[in-house]
Amino acid sequence: MPASGRQVFYEGRVQGVGFRYTTRQIAKGYDVTGWVKNLPDGRVELQARGDADEVRAFLEAIRASELGSLIKGVQEHEMAPGLVSKGFEIVF
């Protein structure tokens, strides 16, 4: 399966609830790299790269976790190939 990159914006009650920390914990179970950060407008941005199936499974695991009930909207975009980070980090 080819490498994939996804940029995802989450809307809802996604700040101040441990969203980024939980996302980082979920990422440890998948072969993905990237980052997650809060945005000034109240959304959370996530960028993940890896095997397309791994990235898809990771994003589905976020929705299936306790975070799912806090997410009211999701905008997802494919990212062009780019630099691969090491691990999955929280960006401040």
C-alpha positions, 0 to 999 in steps of 0.5 A, spaced: 500 500 500 502 506 498 504 512 503 499 516 505 498 523 508 492 526 511 491 533 514 485 533 519 481 538 522 476 537 528 471 541 530 467 541 537 469 540 544 476 538 542 480 543 546 481 543 554 479 535 554 485 532 553 484 531 545 491 532 543 494 527 549 489 522 547 491 522 540 498 521 541 496 515 545 492 512 540 498 513 535 502 509 539 498 503 536 499 505 529 505 505 524 504 513 523 508 519 524 506 526 524 503 531 529 497 534 533 495 541 535 490 546 537 488 552 533 486 559 535 479 558 532 478 552 537 479 547 532 484 541 532 489 540 526 492 533 525 497 531 520 499 524 519 503 520 514 504 512 513 502 506 510 495 508 507 491 503 511 495 505 517 493 512 517 486 510 515 485 505 521 489 511 526 483 516 524 478 511 525 481 509 532 480 516 534 473 517 532 471 510 535 475 512 542 472 517 547 474 523 543 468 521 538 463 524 542 466 530 542 467 531 535 462 535 531 465 536 525 471 533 521 475 536 515 480 531 511 484 533 506 490 529 502 497 531 503 502 531 498 508 527 499 513 531 504 518 530 509 517 525 514 517 526 521 519 521 527 514 519 531 507 522 533 508 529 537 504 534 540 505 541 537 504 547 541 
